[in-house]
Amino acid sequence: MSPTHPTVVVLHDGTHPSTSAEIEQLAEVRYATENELADALPGADVLFVWHFLSEAVADAWPAQDCLRWVHVASAGVDKLLFDGLLDSPATLTNSRGVFDRPMAEYVLGTVLTFAKDLHTSVRLQDEKRWQHRETERIHDKRALVVGTGPIGRAIAQQLTAAGLSVTGAGRVGRVDDPDFGDVYASDQLGDVLGDQDYVVLAAPLTEQTRHMINAETLARFKPSARLINVGRGDLAVQEDLVEALTAGTIAGAALDVFDTEPLPGTSPLWEMPNVLVSPHMSGDTVGWTDELADLFTTNLRRYLADETLHNVVDKKRGYVSTSGSEQH
């Protein structure tokens, strides 16, 4: 049974969830910054990682003594897959569902930017240069979406609606998928990369997916292909990607995530004309933080009612692998 008035620790970075008043009616709330987290955890039942970019939870974890549930205000949970939490009985939930459609729209936007050479048009406008060019069609271009979860499915739907031919790559291969048609198993990735005009990374970061795009796999791309990464920076070996872009092994990349964030000013990616850089914002649309806060508050009410929680993560796999519910 859940405590009738649990203690919730909210890890924040100076801003609080918009539903803080409602959370405070449901629970005793302790607000903690990264430096305060260890002192706040003893006796707490729930940890709400509102500061989802923080890496402080692993260091502070030994201070907790009765956490039953950890929720993170992001879709990715890689920063929380440390041994202490994995070995504990605490349930882990994420914010799956908030980012799907916005990220799909971002991916379509980058595809159109490359095809219509919009990034070059902006640069030429800045220089007041009139330079006519021919552009590409996206109809019937081939796209491979790596990651077949809700975000990957939303991307597939968006690209299909725009006229691209979309397939997927996931943990298990299959045919006749409603969104991807054919889904290739991860160990088949190298065999299908050479057929793609766009390769979109939307997979969770796990030991199986880390550095899946590297010098060897990049060599299999066709020279006209573009890579789009909205998953995690460490899905690709950044140094290998820079080399491939410089050598013309691939035509371009749209990168919303990086192995180091913020991207250092010394990175050559900033100045590459065939690279689109955005600061980890592909899913962040107006009102997104309110949606994140609402999702946690809804789950907190379920927790108090001893009901199944939404978006329970399979801690061994590193993502929500079922319908997204599990008894806490």
ROKOLGU-114645 format. One record per atom (N, C-alpha, C, CB): x, y, z; residue in one letter. Coordinates in pm, whole numbers, plus 50000, padded with zeros to 5 digits. Glycine has a CB too. Example, Ala and Ser with C-alpha at 12.3 -4.5 7.8 and 13.67 -1.06 7.14 Angstrom:
REM ROKOLGU-114645
513194943150780A 512304955050780A 513204967050780A 511314955350905A 512854977550708S 513674989450714S 512905000350787S 514084994050572S 
//
This chain:
REM ROKOLGU-114645
500834988050000M 500005000050000M 500865012550000M 499065000050121M 500415022849932S 501135035449928S 500825043550053S 500785043349801S 501785051650098P 501495060650210P 500365070150173P 502755068750250P 499505073450271T 498375082350241T 498845096550219T 497365081950354T 499955100350275H 500505113750255H 502025112350242H 500115123550374H 502495108250124P 503905104950107P 504785117450106P 504115097049978P 506065114950121T 507045125650109T 507645125149969T 508145124350218T 507535136349898V 508025137449761V 509185147249758V 506885141949664V 510315142849704V 511445151749681V 511415156049536V 512795144849717V 511475169149512V 511505174649377V 512905180149352V 510415185749358V 513645173449264L 514975178349225L 514785188949117L 515895166649173L 515225201249146H 514965212249053H 516245220149028H 513855221549109H 516165229248931D 517305237548895D 517015252348917D 517695235148750D 516075255149006G 515695268849033G 514265271848992G 516615278248962G 513715263648903T 512315264948865T 511535252948918T 512155266148711T 510275255248954H 509435244649008H 508355240748909H 508815248949141H 507805228748920P 506705224748831P 505505233948848P 506285210148858P 504765236048740S 503595244748745S 502495239248835S 503045246948605S 502545226248863T 501535219948949T 502015218649092T 501155206248894T 503005226649133S 503575225349267S 502515226449377S 504645235949289S 501585235949361A 500555237749463A 499705225149477A 499675249749430A 499385218949365E 498585206649369E 499375195249431E 498125202749228E 500655194249397I 501505183849455I 501595185649606I 502915184049392I 501695198049651E 501805200849794E 500535197349870E 502145215349816E 499395197149800Q 498145192849864Q 498095177649880Q 496945197549783Q 498825170749794L 498775156049794L 499875149649877L 498855150949653L 500955157149903A 502115151049967A 502905161650044A 503025144149862A 503765156750131E 504785165650190E 505885167050085E 505365159850328E 506245179150050V 507175181549940V 508445187949992V 506525190349833V 509565182349949R 510875188249977R 511495192149843R 511795178150057R 511765204849825Y 512415209649704Y 513925209749727Y 511905223749663Y 514655204149632A 516105202849651A 516835205749520A 516465188749702A 517915213549531T 518825215049419T 519785203149419T 519605228549427T 520665202649323E 521615191449317E 522425190349446E 522565193149197E 522875201649500N 523705201449621N 522905197649745N 524345214949642N 521595199249740E 520735196549856E 520095182749850E 519665207049866E 520255175749739L 519495163349717L 519775152849822L 519795157749581L 521025150249853A 521375139649948A 520725142250085A 522895138549963A 520665154650127D 520065157850256D 518555156450253D 520435171950297D 517955157750135A 516495157150124A 515955143050111A 516045165250007A 516775133450070L 516275120050036L 515895111150155L 517295113149957L 516575111750269P 516205102550377P 514735103850416P 517085104950499P 514045092550420G 512645092250457G 511685095250344G 512415101850565G 512185098450225A 511305101850113A 510775089250045A 512055110550010A 509535090049999D 508905078949928D 509045080249777D 507435078149966D 509055092749729V 509015095349585V 510075105849550V 507585100249540V 510745103749437L 511665113649383L 511175117849246L 513125108049375L 510925130949230F 510515136549103F 511715144149046F 509245146049119F 512325138548942V 513505144748880V 513015155048778V 514435133848812V 512625166548830W 512175177548745W 513355183148666W 511495188648830W 514525183848729H 515765188148663H 516315175948589H 516825193948767H 515745173148473F 515995160448404F 517385159548342F 514965158348298F 518095170848331L 519455170448279L 520485167548388L 519785183748211L 520035167148510S 520955165148622S 521535151048625S 520245168148754S 522755150148670E 523395137148692E 523655134848841E 524725136148614E 522925142448926A 523185142149069A 522525130349140A 522705154849131A 521555123849078V 520815113549148V 521715101849187V 519655108549063V 522595097849097A 523475086349127A 524345089249248A 524365083049005A 524915101249256D 525785104549369D 525015105349500D 526515117749343D 523785110249494A 522985112049616A 522245099349657A 521995123349597A 522185089549569W 521355077649592W 521635070549725W 521555067849480W 522875068949768P 523105061949895P 522395068250015P 524575061449923P 521975080750004A 521305087450116A 519845083350129A 521405102450099A 519255077750022Q 517845073950030Q 517715060950108Q 517225072449888Q 516605059250177D 516425047150254D 515065040450233D 516595050150399D 514155047050160C 512845040650140C 512135045350014C 511965043250260C 512875049749915L 512245054049791L 511515042449725L 513275059949696L 510285045149685R 509485034949618R 509255038149471R 508145033449688R 509435051049436W 509095055149299W 509965067049259W 507575058649286W 510555066249138V 511325077249080V 510715080648946V 512845073349066V 510405093448927H 509835097948801H 510745108748743H 508385103348820H 511005108048612V 511855117948547V 511065125448441V 513095111248484V 511295138448434A 510565147048341A 511215146948204A 510475161248394A 511465135348151S 512035133548018S 511655119847968S 513585135448018S 511865117647837A 511625104347782A 512825095247806A 511315105247632A 514035100847795G 515245093147818G 515515091147966G 516435099847753G 515985079248001V 516275076148142V 517725071748162V 515335065148192V 518575074048063D 519935068748069D 520715073948188D 520675071947943D 520445086148234K 521165091648349K 520745084948480K 520915106648359K 519675077148478L 519175070648599L 519435055648600L 517695073148612L 520075050548499L 520315036048492L 521635032248557L 520295031248346L 521815036748682F 523005033148759F 522655021448851F 523535045448842F 523685014548900D 523465001948972D 522545003449092D 524784996349017D 522705014249168G 521905015749288G 520415015749260G 522275028449358G 519985023149160L 518565023549127L 518135010549059L 518245035549037L 518995005348971L 518644992848903L 518444981449000L 519724989248802L 519244981049106D 519184970049202D 518124972349310D 520524968149267D 517534984049312S 516554987249416S 515164982949373S 516565002349448S 514224982049466P 512844978849430P 512064990849377P 512124973049549P 512675002649373A 511965014649331A 511495013549186A 512855027049348A 510275017449161T 509725018149026T 510235030848959T 508175017749028T 510595029748831L 511055041148753L 510045044148643L 512465038448693L 509605056648634T 508695060748526T 509285072748454T 507285064048581T 508875074348327N 509365085748248N 508195093848193N 510265080748132N 508505103348107S 507485112548054S 507155109347908S 507965126948066S 507105096747878R 506755092347743R 505395098147703R 506725076947736R 505315102747578G 504075107947525G 504045122947509G 502965103747612G 504855130147588V 504865144747580V 505575149547454V 505525150647705V 506615142347412F 507515147447310F 507285141747170F 508905144747350F 506425131847156D 506335124147032D 506085132846909D 505245113847043D 504975139846908R 504595147646790R 505525159446766R 503165152546804R 505915167146870P 506865178046844P 508175173246783P 507165185246974P 508705161846829M 509965156946774M 509775152246630M 510515145646861M 508625146346601A 508345142146464A 508295154246371A 507015134446457A 507705165146419E 507655177346338E 509055183046316E 506745187746405E 509875182346419Y 511265187046406Y 511995179046298Y 512015186046541Y 511835165846301V 512515157346203V 512055160846063V 512265142446232V 510755162246043L 510255166045911L 510815179645870L 508705166445911L 510915188945965G 511475201945935G 512915201145887G 511395210746055G 513715192545948T 515115191245905T 515215184445769T 515925183346008T 514335174645744V 514315168345611V 514015178745504V 513265156845607V 513015187045527L 512665197445431L 513775207845419L 511355204145472L 514425210945530T 515525220645526T 516635215845435T 516075223145667T 517025203245450F 518065197745363F 517595197145218F 518485183845411F 516405191845196A 515935189845059A 515775203044985A 514615182245060A 515285213145053K 515045226044989K 516185235945013K 513745232045041K 517245231245076D 518455239245095D 518165252345168D 519115242144961D 517255251745264L 516845263745334L 517955269745419L 515655260745422L 518815261145474H 519915266245556H 520875274645472H 520665254745622H 521085270445348T 521935278345259T 521245291545223T 522265270345131T 519955291145202S 519215303445170S 519355313745282S 517735300245145S 519305309245406V 519465318345519V 520855324645519V 519205311145651V 521865316245493R 523225321645489R 523395331745376R 524245310245473R 522845328545259L 522945337645145L 522175350645171L 522425330845017L 521055349545239Q 520295361545272Q 521105370645364Q 518945357845339Q 521785364645462D 522625372545551D 523695380045473D 523275363445655D 524155374045362E 525205380245279E 524615388745166E 526115369545221E 523265389445158K 522575396845052K 523005391944912K 522855411945065K 523115378644901R 523535372544774R 522365365544709R 524685362644797R 522145368444580W 521105361944500W 521765350644422W 520375372144403W 521505338144467Q 522165326744404Q 521135315844378Q 523335321344493Q 520715314744253H 519695304844218H 520275290844230H 519155307244076H 519445281644284R 519855267644296R 518685258544266R 520415264744436R 518985246144231E 517955235844222E 517925228244353E 518215226244101E 516725223644392T 516605216344517T 516065202244492T 515685223944614T 515895194744598E 515485180744588E 514015179044623E 516345172144680E 513435168344573R 512115164044618R 512295154444735R 511315157244502R 511295153944823I 511325143844929I 510385132244897I 510945150145063I 509495133944800H 508575123244766H 509355110944719H 507575127844658H 509035099644780D 509645086744748D 511085085344795D 509585084444601D 511605095144867K 512915093144930K 512765082845041K 513495106644987K 513855076145073R 513815065345171R 514365070145305R 514605053145122R 513645066845411A 514075070545546A 514045058345637A 513195081845603A 515085056845715L 515155046345815L 515085052845952L 516445037645799L 514105049146032V 513965054346168V 514485043746264V 512475058146201V 515555046946334V 516155037546430V 515545040346566V 517725039046434V 514725031046612G 513965032946735G 512485032546703G 514345046146804G 511785022246749T 510405020246707T 509425022346823T 510235006246651T 509845030046923G 508935033847029G 507985044846984G 509715038347152G 507265051047077P 506275061347040P 506865073046962P 505615066647164P 508065077646998I 508685088646925I 509015084246783I 509955093646998I 509625072446769G 509945067246636G 508705065346551G 510685054146648G 507615060846613R 506375058746538R 505795072046491R 505345051146624R 505835082146578A 505335095246537A 506155100846422A 505355105046656A 507465098646427I 508335103046317I 507975095746188I 509825100746352I 507795082546198A 507435074646080A 506125079546019A 507335059746116A 505135082246103Q 503845086946054Q 503995100445983Q 502835088046169Q 504785109446043Q 504955122745985Q 505675122145851Q 505725131746083Q 506735114145844L 507495113145720L 506695105945612L 508815105845744L 505945095745650T 505105088745553T 504065098145494T 504425076645618T 503455106245581A 502445115845535A 503035125945437A 501815123045653A 504335128845452A 505005138445363A 505465131945233A 506185144745434A 505295118745221G 505615112145095G 506865103845094G 505725122044992G 507555102545208L 508755094245212L 508375079645232L 509705098845324L 509255070845189S 509105056545212S 509895053045338S 509605048145089S 509205048545444V 509815047245576V 509885032645618V 509035055245679V 511035028845672T 511205016045740T 511785018745878T 512115006345657T 511855008445960G 512345010246096G 513445000446130G 511215008746194G 514155003346237A 515144994146294A 514914993846444A 516614998446260A 514794981946499G 514524980446641G 515194968046696G 513044979846666G 514864964846819R 515504953546885R 515154940446817R 515104952947030R 513914939446768V 513434927146705V 512904930446566V 512324920346793V 513324922746466G 512844924746330G 511444919146312G 513784918446231G 510684925146220R 509324920546192R 508854926746061R 508344924146309R 507754921646011V 507164926845887V 505724931145916V 507204916245773V 505174938645823D 503774943045831D 503494951645954D 502864931145831D 504484959445998D 504244968646108D 503354980046056D 505584974146166D 502374984746134P 501444994746083P 502075008146049P 500374996846183P 503205011646113D 503855024446087D 505125023446004D 504175031046217D 505805012146014F 507095010745947F 507085000945831F 508115006546045F 506054992945822G 506114982145723G 507134971945769G 506484987645581G 508334972645717D 509414963645761D 510204970145874D 510354960245642D 510464962245977V 511354966446085V 512524956846087V 510604966646224V 513734962346077Y 514944954246075Y 515514953146216Y 515994960245979Y 516014941446249A 516674939546378A 517964947546383A 516954924646405A 518374950946505S 519554959446522S 520784953646454S 519834961446668S 520924940346455D 522104934346395D 522054934546242D 522264920046443D 520944939046185Q 520824940646040Q 521064955045995Q 519454936145993Q 521334963946090L 521424978146059L 522424981045948L 521804985946182L 523604975145958G 524634977645858G 524224973545718G 525884970545897G 523324963845707D 522924958745576D 521934967945505D 522314945145591D 521244976745579V 520194984845517V 520554999645511V 518904983045593V 521635003845575L 521985017945577L 522245023545437L 523195020245664L 522835015345353G 523215020145220G 522055023245128G 524075010245156G 520835019345166D 519665021845083D 518945034745121D 518695010245092D 519415041645228Q 518615052445286Q 519085066345241Q 518665051445436Q 518105075145225D 518405089245201D 518485096945332D 517335095445109D 517725092545432Y 517745098545565Y 517765087445669Y 516515108045586Y 518645088745766V 518695079445878V 518405087646003V 520095071945888V 517335084046073V 516875091546189V 517115083246314V 515365095446176V 517845088846409L 518115082046535L 517135086746641L 519575084446582L 516275077646686A 515285080746789A 515235069546893A 513895082846727A 516325062346907A 516395050946999A 516815055647138A 517365040246946A 516425048347242P 516935051347375P 518415047847382P 516155043647484P 519125054047473L 520545050947492L 520685039347588L 521325063347544L 521155028047537T 521425016147617T 522815011147579T 520335005047595T 523255000947647E 524554995147612E 524544989447471E 524954984247712E 523374985447424Q 523264979947289Q 523254990747182Q 522004971447277Q 522765002647215T 522665013247115T 523795023447122T 521355020347130T 524535023747230R 525615033447244R 526625031747129R 526325031847381R 526935042847060H 527905043246951H 527525034046835H 529275039447002H 526225032246814M 525785023746703M 526145030146568M 524265021146711M 526255043446565I 526725050346445I 528185053946467I 525855063146414I 529045047646391N 530495049146408N 531155048746271N 531075038046503N 532465048646269A 533175048946140A 532745037446050A 534685048346163A 532545025646107E 532175014046026E 530775015545966E 532235001346111E 529795019746049T 528435021045997T 528305033245906T 527435021946111T 529025043945936L 528975055745850L 529505052745710L 529775067245913L 530475043745702A 531035040045571A 530005033145483A 532245031045589A 528925028245543R 527895021345467R 526825030945412R 527235010845553R 526815043445461F 525865053345410F 526195056445265F 525885066245495F 525175060345188K 525495065445055K 525875080245068K 524295063544957K 526725085344981P 527265098844998P 526215109845001P 528225101744888P 525035107344948S 523975117444946S 523065116845070S 523135115644821S 523335107545160A 522465105445275A 522715115845385A 522655091445330A 521675118245465R 521805126945582R 521425119345708R 520915139645567R 522105122445816L 521815116745948L 521085127146032L 523125112146018L 520025122846099I 519275131546190I 519245124746327I 517815134246137I 519755131546429N 519805125546563N 518985133746660N 521265124546612N 517845128046705V 517025134146809V 516955125146931V 515605136946755V 517785114646934G 517775105147045G 518695109547157G 518175091346997G 519915104847152R 520945108547249R 522255110247173R 521075097847363R 523105119347220G 524355122047151G 525235109947140G 525095132847221G 525235101447243D 526115089847244D 525625078247159D 526315085247384D 524535079947087L 524165069946986L 525175069946873L 522745072646932L 525865081246854A 526865082446748A 528215086046809A 526435093146644A 529275081346746V 530625085546784V 530875098946715V 531725074746743V 530905109546794Q 530905122946736Q 532145125546650Q 530815133346846Q 533295120646693E 534525122646616E 534425115846480E 535755117346693E 533855103746477D 533675096546351D 532705103846260D 533185082246376D 531685109846320L 530705117346240L 531345129646178L 529505121446328L 532155136746255V 532855148446200V 533735144446083V 533705155246310V 534445133446097E 535305128745989E 534495125145864E 536125116746035E 533355118545883A 532525114545770A 531945126745699A 531405105345817A 531555136845776L 531015149045716L 532095156845642L 530375157945824L 533285156945697T 534395164045635T 534815157245505T 535575164945731T 534825143945507A 535295136345391A 534225134845284A 535755122645435A 532985138445314G 531915136545217G 531375122445215G 532395140245080G 531675114745319T 531125101145328T 529615101745337T 531715093745450T 529085111945407I 527655114745408I 527475129545374I 527005111145547I 526255133045331A 526025146545279A 525755156845387A 524885146445184A 525215152545502G 524885162345604G 524345155745728G 523895172245550G 524145163945832A 523595158945958A 522815170046026A 524725153746051A 521675166346086A 520915175146172A 521005169346313A 519405176646125A 521595176846402L 521925171646535L 521275180146643L 523435171146555L 520415173846722D 519775180646834D 520385176346966D 518285178046834D 521205165946964V 521825160447084V 523295157547056V 521085147547131V 524105158147162F 525565157147147F 526145149547264F 526205171247135F 527375144547246D 527985137047356D 528355146147473D 529215129647308D 528575159047447T 528775169147551T 527805180447525T 530255174247553T 527015183947626E 526055194847612E 526235204747727E 524605189447608E 526255217947697P 526165224047564P 527355220147475P 526095239247578P 527125220447345L 528185217447250L 529295227847264L 527635217147104L 530525223447290P 531625233047309P 531835241847186P 532915225747342P 532205254247211G 532445263547101G 533575259347010G 532725276947155G 534425250447059T 535555245646979T 535165234546883T 536655240847068T 533935229446891S 533525218346804S 533455222946659S 532175212746848S 534025215146567P 533935218646424P 532515217946371P 534815209446343P 531605211446441L 530225210246394L 529565223846377L 529425201646489L 529945233446459W 529325246746452W 529505253346315W 529925255846559W 530645251046254E 530985258446133E 530805250346005E 532405263146141E 530305238146016M 530115230045896M 528855234145823M 530055215145934M 528945237745695P 527755242345622P 526725231545598P 528165248145491P 527115218845613N 526185207845590N 525645202045721N 526875196745510N 525755209645829V 525295205045960V 524305215046019V 526495203046057V 523195209846071L 522225217946145L 522395214646293L 520745215246096L 522675224746373V 522875223046517V 521715229646590V 524245229046563V 521065222246679S 520065228146768S 520325223246910S 518605224446722S 520005231347012P 520405228647150P 519435219747227P 520555241547222P 519305207147186H 518475197347256H 517065202847280H 519125193447390H 516405206947173M 515115213647184M 514055207947091M 515285228147156M 514325196447030S 513405191346927S 512015188246982S 513975178946864S 511905184947111G 510605181747168G 510015192747253G 510705169447249G 510685204147258D 510295214547353D 509465225347284D 511545220847418D 508155223747291T 507235233347230T 506535241247341T 506205226247139T 505875251847303V 505185260347400V 504235251847485V 504415271747329V 504375252547617G 503525245047708G 504055231447748G 502215243247646G 505245227947701W 505745214447728W 506025211947875W 507005211947648W 506485222047949T 506775219948091T 505475217848170T 507565231848149T 504405224448127D 503115222048192D 502655207648170D 502055231848140D 502875202548050E 502505188548023E 503325178948109E 502715185247873E 504605182048127L 505455173548211L 504965173548355L 506915178248204L 504625185448405A 504135186448543A 502805179248560A 504005201048584A 501905180948462D 500595174348468D 500735159248469D 499725178748351D 501685154048389L 501885139648382L 502295134048518L 502925136148276L 503255140848584F 503665136048716F 502515136748816F 504855144148767F 501775147648815T 500695149248912T 499615138748892T 500095163148901T 499325135548766T 498365124848738T 498875111548792T 498105123748586T 500165109048771N 500735096548821N 500775096348974N 502145094548765N 500995107949036L 501005108549183L 499625104949238L 501435122549232L 498585109649173R 497235105949217R 497015090849203R 496165113749134R 497535085149098R 497425070549081R 498215063249189R 497925066348941R 499375068549221Y 500215062649326Y 499475062649459Y 501555070349339Y 498835073849491L 498105074949617L 496905065649622L 497655089249639L 496295063149505A 495135054149497A 495545039549483A 494255058149380A 496855037049485D 497385023449468D 496975017549333D 496905014449581D 496955026049231E 496645021849095E 497925020349014E 495685031849028E 497795014248897T 498955012548812T 499475026048763T 498625003548692T 500775027348756L 501405039648711L 501575039548560L 502755041648780L 501515051348500H 501775052748358H 503295052948334H 501115065648301H 503705047548220N 505075048948170N 506135042448260N 505405063548154N 505835030348306V 506825023248387V 507935017948297V 506165011748465V 509175021048334V 510355017248256V 510815003348296V 511495027548275V 511104995148198D 511774982448221D 513244985648249D 511624972548097D 513654984748373K 514994989348412K 516094980948348K 515144989048563K 515814968748310K 516824960548244K 517034965048100K 516434945748248K 515944969148034R 516034973247894R 516304988147878R 514764969647822R 515864996147974G 516115010447968G 515045018447899G 517395012847901G 513865012747882Y 512755019947820Y 511445013247859Y 512915020347665Y 510335019947828V 509005014247854V 508755003647749V 507885025347852V 508704991147789S 508684980247691S 507314973847676S 509684969847729S 506374977947760T 505034972247750T 504074983347715T 504614964947882T 502834981947756S 501834992447733S 502105004647818S 500434987247761S 503065003647908G 503455015147985G 502895015548126G 503045027247914G 502345004448175S 501805004148310S 502314991748382S 500255004348307S 502444993448513E 502894982248596E 502494985448739E 504444979848584E 502064975448813Q 501684977948951Q 502894981949032Q 501004965549013Q 502784993049106H 503934997549187H 503954990749321H 503895012649206H 
//
